Amino acid sequence: MTKYTAIILLGVFVAALAFFGGPPSAVRTVLYVASGLGIAVLSYLSSVVYCSNCKKLIEDAEQAFDTKASGLSENAPQTKAPPQDITSPPMK
């Protein structure tokens, strides 16, 4: 059973429990809370993306930001941009 199927079935269970009544109110409350937590956990787990090499990606990103922050990019040539004229011509 997939996570999405379990979420739908828990939703149907909550709707049926509300419609048919069933057990006493204390037991019904426990079932509502357990179903709600189940839906919340399954929804969260459905949105989590599995990444087998996340540690390597994070380390690569940190290295990239460190080299950019220090201005010592390994692949880029060390040249300065020419100064730009920031004055605008007079309006006619």
Secondary structure, 3 states (H helix, E strand, C coil): CCHHHHHHHHHHHHHHHHHHCCCCHHHHHHHHHHHHHHHHHHHHHHHCCCCCCHHHHHHHHHHHHHHHHHCCCCCCCCCCCCCCCCCCCCCC
